[in-house]
Amino acid sequence: MKQPTQQEKQELIRGIEGSSQDALSPGPRETMLAILQKDLGSAPAEDFKMSSLAAELFLKKVPKPTDEQRDKAEEKLRQHVVAINKFLRVFNAGRSLGELIAEIGSTSGSARTGYMPRYYYKAPDYPECSAMDGVRTAWYLPAEEAKKFAGEFNGLDRHIVGSVIETHAHPTLESGVSLPETGWPPRKIHLELLNDPFDASSVLADPVLADAFASAETKRKERGKRSVLQEENWTKYSVVDAPAPLLESVDLNVVLRPTKRNTIMRCLPGLIESPDLRRKYGHIRPASSQVPHSLGLHFVALLSDGNMLAIRRGADVDYWPGAWSFSGEEQLFPVDLEWPKEDRMKYYMLRTAVEEIFPLATDSNAERLMKRIQMVEPKIYSMRVWSLLLEEPILNYSFFAVYELALTTPKYKEFVRGLVSRQWGQMSREGDYFVVALKDLPDLLDGQDIKAEPLFGDKSKPSVVSSRNLHPTSRYRACRLLEALARAGRQQKHAG
């Protein structure tokens, strides 16, 4: 058994001591701390097979758990397994995450209850990604205006990919943990809504922005399009504060104020045209930005056979028509804030999965939406938020999240078609759905075209994805994903 370094020991001690009592039961917590502090060289893995843990986490005494009990048990199990797995990896105790889950499950009576956590249907088998320390910066292609914007606010140390500035990143993005352990779980992100609307008066009063909007409207009319102000004036939500957490265990608190779609649309043409105005009214910190915007969720969806969902956006969508998204985007809606505060992010992500991943069109009926959520949630292996990002050309803040699906590509297609055939909704018309192979992403980032296989069209007619026609945040999402996979692969080799 290998001896941990002093740095590894201190990091583990801090992590274990900082874990909540709910996340890590007293027995394993004290065992791990004792081993570390006594400088023993190996971990007695059998100490982690706690009968009380099995009873707690697999609900041995609750043969018919409620959804709330099941969700709490799953989250507690996931946190516990993550903590133990990190500890075992450092001490090279010879047990993988899957083996540990199997051991705990074998003592839990889960077979008798017929219940297994949704997170552990089948571990996705991702292709190995090579180490990228020497080439990954070449993939970033940071835009000059994004660098100037970040530099204006002492933010050149931030991750900048294309026109995207990463304002908040979870510490695990640099650690090499597995994907289900990376980022914030939804319950760790708190969306707080303030009553007073976002104050955009200074931006709306700028004559340069007003002239730019008038010019854009004239051009729309010349092309035979109606005014953008004639569309539904939906309520949107702008981020007004988001203190940056420095530790893995710290929650991300995001404070919002309501605004209106038309308010945002009046500002966009002038901001897109003028980097100087973006630096005048925007800021790398949400609390200092004067620009109204619509908080969104940009995500990648990974299938369990090494493919990633890709969406070629429709020609009539408001933003980036015809561009390739890895995988999709969804704005925050009022329905997402009707949940208790601790559940808002979870159901925002689940609604996004229903409408954008599986992908059923929007349904305003709350009862039908909840039934669809209940059908698709078991197909999600994990969903985590990795970062908060800023799209510099439009000064819009969005979350970046990763969904891992417990479905292969054929099973995904079969499941979606089944939902539609049973009339649980109709296919979204916002774009065409494809898959691309994760192993091809490095080629794309190097400037080569890659193949995209249609999911619901003629399979004999694959499309070509060009790096010149990507959604503005797709390059960022691909880079972050490949970096995480590469780090996790190197960490596993080191542990083995």
ZAMARGU-4260 file (C-alpha; in steps of 0.2 Angstrom, whole numbers, plus 5000, padded with zeros to 4 digits):
<rodrens>
0) 5000/5000/5000 | 5007/5017/4995 | 5010/5031/5008 | 5000/5047/5005 | 5009/5063/5004
5) 5007/5076/5017 | 4998/5087/5005 | 4986/5073/5001 | 4983/5069/5019 | 4980/5088/5023
10) 4967/5089/5009 | 4958/5074/5014 | 4958/5079/5033 | 4950/5096/5028 | 4938/5088/5016
15) 4932/5075/5029 | 4932/5087/5044 | 4922/5099/5033 | 4909/5087/5027 | 4892/5088/5035
20) 4886/5074/5047 | 4872/5070/5034 | 4885/5068/5020 | 4897/5057/5030 | 4891/5046/5045
25) 4901/5046/5061 | 4909/5029/5059 | 4918/5031/5043 | 4922/5049/5047 | 4931/5045/5063
30) 4939/5029/5055 | 4946/5040/5041 | 4952/5054/5052 | 4960/5042/5064 | 4970/5033/5049
35) 4976/5050/5042 | 4981/5057/5059 | 4990/5041/5065 | 4999/5041/5048 | 4995/5023/5045
40) 4999/5016/5028 | 4983/5007/5023 | 4965/5008/5024 | 4955/4994/5032 | 4941/4995/5018
45) 4930/4982/5028 | 4927/4996/5041 | 4917/5005/5028 | 4904/4991/5026 | 4893/4999/5039
50) 4877/4990/5043 | 4869/5006/5049 | 4875/5015/5033 | 4866/5001/5023 | 4850/5003/5033
55) 4850/5022/5031 | 4855/5024/5013 | 4845/5009/5005 | 4830/5012/5016 | 4830/4994/5022
60) 4816/4998/5034 | 4806/5008/5022 | 4800/4995/5008 | 4789/5008/5000 | 4799/5025/5002
65) 4791/5041/4996 | 4799/5051/4982 | 4806/5063/4995 | 4814/5049/5006 | 4821/5041/4990
70) 4829/5057/4984 | 4837/5061/5001 | 4843/5043/5003 | 4851/5044/4986 | 4859/5061/4989
75) 4866/5055/5005 | 4873/5039/4997 | 4881/5048/4983 | 4890/5060/4995 | 4895/5046/5006
80) 4902/5036/4992 | 4911/5051/4985 | 4920/5054/5001 | 4925/5036/5004 | 4930/5033/4986
85) 4942/5048/4987 | 4949/5041/5003 | 4952/5024/4996 | 4960/5031/4980 | 4973/5040/4990
90) 4977/5024/5000 | 4976/5013/4985 | 4965/5001/4994 | 4960/4992/4979 | 4942/4995/4978
95) 4933/5005/4964 | 4918/5015/4966 | 4907/5002/4957 | 4914/4988/4969 | 4911/4998/4984
100) 4893/5001/4978 | 4891/4983/4975 | 4897/4978/4992 | 4886/4991/5001 | 4871/4985/4991
105) 4874/4966/4995 | 4872/4970/5013 | 4857/4982/5012 | 4843/4970/5007 | 4840/4981/4992
110) 4836/4966/4981 | 4822/4962/4993 | 4815/4979/4991 | 4818/4980/4973 | 4825/4997/4974
115) 4842/5003/4967 | 4847/5022/4966 | 4844/5030/4950 | 4862/5037/4950 | 4869/5019/4948
120) 4860/5011/4934 | 4876/5008/4924 | 4892/5018/4924 | 4895/5026/4907 | 4909/5020/4897
125) 4918/5035/4890 | 4932/5034/4878 | 4949/5038/4886 | 4955/5055/4883 | 4973/5059/4881
130) 4982/5071/4892 | 4981/5089/4886 | 4993/5099/4896 | 5002/5104/4880 | 4988/5108/4868
135) 4973/5113/4878 | 4976/5131/4878 | 4977/5131/4859 | 4959/5125/4859 | 4953/5140/4869
140) 4955/5153/4855 | 4950/5167/4867 | 4942/5182/4859 | 4952/5198/4860 | 4937/5208/4866
145) 4933/5195/4879 | 4951/5196/4886 | 4950/5215/4886 | 4934/5214/4895 | 4941/5202/4908
150) 4957/5213/4910 | 4946/5228/4913 | 4940/5220/4929 | 4956/5211/4934 | 4949/5195/4928
155) 4963/5188/4916 | 4965/5174/4928 | 4948/5167/4923 | 4945/5153/4911 | 4942/5162/4894
160) 4937/5151/4879 | 4931/5160/4863 | 4920/5174/4869 | 4915/5165/4885 | 4922/5171/4902
165) 4920/5158/4916 | 4916/5169/4932 | 4913/5155/4944 | 4920/5137/4943 | 4918/5123/4955
170) 4934/5118/4963 | 4933/5099/4958 | 4935/5105/4939 | 4954/5105/4943 | 4954/5089/4954
175) 4952/5074/4942 | 4937/5067/4951 | 4925/5057/4941 | 4911/5066/4932 | 4897/5061/4944
180) 4908/5069/4958 | 4912/5085/4948 | 4903/5101/4951 | 4888/5106/4962 | 4873/5095/4964
185) 4857/5104/4961 | 4853/5106/4980 | 4869/5115/4982 | 4864/5129/4971 | 4851/5142/4979
190) 4841/5153/4967 | 4835/5168/4977 | 4822/5179/4969 | 4821/5198/4975 | 4804/5207/4972
195) 4810/5223/4964 | 4813/5222/4946 | 4831/5224/4938 | 4835/5242/4936 | 4840/5245/4918
200) 4836/5263/4917 | 4854/5269/4914 | 4857/5257/4900 | 4840/5261/4892 | 4843/5280/4893
205) 4859/5278/4883 | 4856/5287/4866 | 4869/5276/4857 | 4860/5260/4862 | 4843/5268/4858
210) 4849/5272/4840 | 4857/5255/4838 | 4840/5247/4842 | 4830/5258/4830 | 4843/5254/4816
215) 4841/5235/4820 | 4822/5237/4819 | 4823/5246/4803 | 4833/5232/4795 | 4821/5219/4802
220) 4807/5228/4793 | 4817/5229/4777 | 4819/5210/4778 | 4800/5207/4780 | 4801/5203/4799
225) 4790/5210/4812 | 4797/5220/4827 | 4805/5210/4841 | 4794/5220/4853 | 4779/5211/4845
230) 4784/5194/4852 | 4778/5188/4869 | 4786/5200/4883 | 4791/5185/4894 | 4797/5188/4912
235) 4816/5184/4912 | 4828/5184/4927 | 4845/5193/4928 | 4859/5189/4940 | 4862/5203/4953
240) 4874/5193/4964 | 4883/5177/4965 | 4897/5176/4979 | 4911/5165/4973 | 4913/5149/4984
245) 4931/5144/4987 | 4928/5127/4994 | 4920/5111/4987 | 4908/5110/5002 | 4902/5128/5000
250) 4885/5131/4991 | 4883/5143/4976 | 4870/5157/4980 | 4863/5166/4965 | 4852/5181/4968
255) 4840/5186/4954 | 4829/5201/4950 | 4815/5200/4937 | 4816/5209/4920 | 4807/5208/4904
260) 4812/5201/4887 | 4809/5218/4878 | 4820/5227/4890 | 4834/5214/4885 | 4830/5215/4867
265) 4831/5235/4867 | 4849/5234/4874 | 4856/5219/4863 | 4860/5227/4846 | 4870/5242/4853
270) 4880/5231/4866 | 4884/5218/4852 | 4891/5232/4841 | 4901/5241/4855 | 4914/5233/4866
275) 4916/5250/4874 | 4898/5250/4880 | 4900/5233/4886 | 4914/5238/4897 | 4905/5254/4902
280) 4889/5245/4908 | 4894/5227/4911 | 4906/5219/4924 | 4914/5202/4927 | 4905/5202/4944
285) 4886/5201/4943 | 4883/5213/4957 | 4892/5227/4947 | 4883/5224/4930 | 4870/5236/4924
290) 4865/5226/4909 | 4848/5216/4909 | 4850/5198/4904 | 4841/5181/4905 | 4849/5168/4916
295) 4851/5152/4906 | 4857/5134/4908 | 4870/5128/4895 | 4873/5110/4896 | 4880/5094/4888
300) 4871/5078/4888 | 4882/5062/4888 | 4875/5045/4882 | 4882/5029/4890 | 4890/5023/4874
305) 4903/5037/4872 | 4892/5049/4862 | 4886/5066/4866 | 4870/5075/4861 | 4872/5088/4848
310) 4858/5100/4842 | 4859/5110/4826 | 4848/5125/4830 | 4833/5130/4819 | 4834/5143/4807
315) 4820/5154/4816 | 4827/5154/4834 | 4831/5171/4841 | 4849/5167/4845 | 4862/5159/4834
320) 4851/5151/4821 | 4859/5136/4812 | 4873/5134/4824 | 4879/5118/4832 | 4876/5116/4851
325) 4885/5104/4862 | 4871/5100/4868 | 4858/5113/4872 | 4852/5129/4881 | 4837/5133/4892
330) 4832/5150/4900 | 4825/5151/4918 | 4806/5152/4918 | 4794/5158/4932 | 4788/5140/4934
335) 4806/5135/4940 | 4805/5148/4954 | 4788/5141/4961 | 4797/5127/4970 | 4804/5128/4987
340) 4821/5137/4987 | 4831/5121/4990 | 4822/5112/4975 | 4822/5126/4962 | 4838/5121/4953
345) 4834/5103/4953 | 4817/5106/4945 | 4825/5119/4933 | 4837/5106/4927 | 4824/5092/4926
350) 4812/5103/4916 | 4827/5107/4905 | 4829/5088/4903 | 4811/5085/4898 | 4811/5099/4885
355) 4828/5100/4878 | 4836/5083/4880 | 4822/5070/4878 | 4816/5082/4870 | 4797/5086/4872
360) 4790/5103/4868 | 4785/5115/4882 | 4769/5111/4891 | 4762/5124/4903 | 4751/5111/4912
365) 4760/5109/4928 | 4753/5091/4931 | 4758/5085/4914 | 4775/5092/4917 | 4778/5084/4933
370) 4772/5067/4926 | 4785/5069/4912 | 4798/5073/4924 | 4794/5058/4934 | 4796/5047/4918
375) 4813/5055/4912 | 4822/5057/4929 | 4826/5038/4931 | 4835/5040/4914 | 4847/5053/4921
380) 4863/5045/4929 | 4869/5061/4936 | 4867/5080/4933 | 4879/5093/4940 | 4882/5111/4938
385) 4901/5115/4934 | 4902/5133/4932 | 4893/5150/4930 | 4899/5159/4914 | 4897/5175/4905
390) 4895/5177/4886 | 4905/5193/4883 | 4896/5199/4867 | 4879/5200/4875 | 4884/5201/4894
395) 4873/5186/4898 | 4876/5175/4913 | 4872/5156/4912 | 4875/5140/4921 | 4885/5126/4913
400) 4879/5109/4918 | 4883/5091/4913 | 4870/5077/4912 | 4875/5059/4911 | 4861/5048/4904
405) 4859/5030/4909 | 4855/5026/4891 | 4864/5021/4875 | 4861/5030/4859 | 4848/5016/4853
410) 4840/5016/4870 | 4838/5035/4870 | 4830/5035/4853 | 4818/5021/4858 | 4813/5030/4874
415) 4810/5047/4866 | 4799/5039/4852 | 4790/5029/4866 | 4786/5045/4875 | 4779/5054/4859
420) 4769/5038/4853 | 4761/5038/4870 | 4756/5056/4867 | 4766/5063/4882 | 4771/5077/4871
425) 4778/5082/4853 | 4796/5083/4848 | 4803/5100/4850 | 4805/5111/4834 | 4819/5121/4840
430) 4832/5111/4831 | 4838/5094/4824 | 4845/5081/4835 | 4861/5072/4832 | 4875/5063/4841
435) 4894/5065/4840 | 4907/5054/4847 | 4917/5061/4861 | 4933/5053/4854 | 4930/5065/4839
440) 4930/5081/4849 | 4949/5084/4849 | 4949/5084/4830 | 4935/5097/4830 | 4944/5108/4842
445) 4959/5106/4831 | 4949/5114/4817 | 4944/5098/4808 | 4926/5094/4803 | 4918/5079/4812
450) 4903/5068/4808 | 4886/5070/4817 | 4874/5055/4816 | 4855/5060/4815 | 4845/5053/4829
455) 4827/5055/4821 | 4830/5057/4803 | 4838/5047/4789 | 4854/5039/4796 | 4861/5037/4779
460) 4863/5056/4778 | 4875/5061/4792 | 4879/5079/4794 | 4896/5088/4796 | 4900/5099/4811
465) 4912/5113/4808 | 4921/5122/4821 | 4917/5138/4811 | 4898/5135/4815 | 4897/5132/4834
470) 4886/5140/4846 | 4897/5153/4856 | 4898/5142/4871 | 4900/5125/4863 | 4919/5127/4862
475) 4920/5131/4880 | 4908/5116/4885 | 4919/5104/4874 | 4935/5110/4882 | 4929/5109/4899
480) 4922/5092/4897 | 4938/5085/4888 | 4949/5092/4902 | 4938/5084/4915 | 4939/5067/4907
485) 4958/5068/4904 | 4961/5073/4922 | 4949/5059/4929 | 4958/5047/4917 | 4975/5052/4924
490) 4969/5051/4942 | 4963/5033/4939 | 4980/5028/4932 | 4989/5036/4946 | 4978/5027/4959
495) 4980/5010/4950
</rodrens>
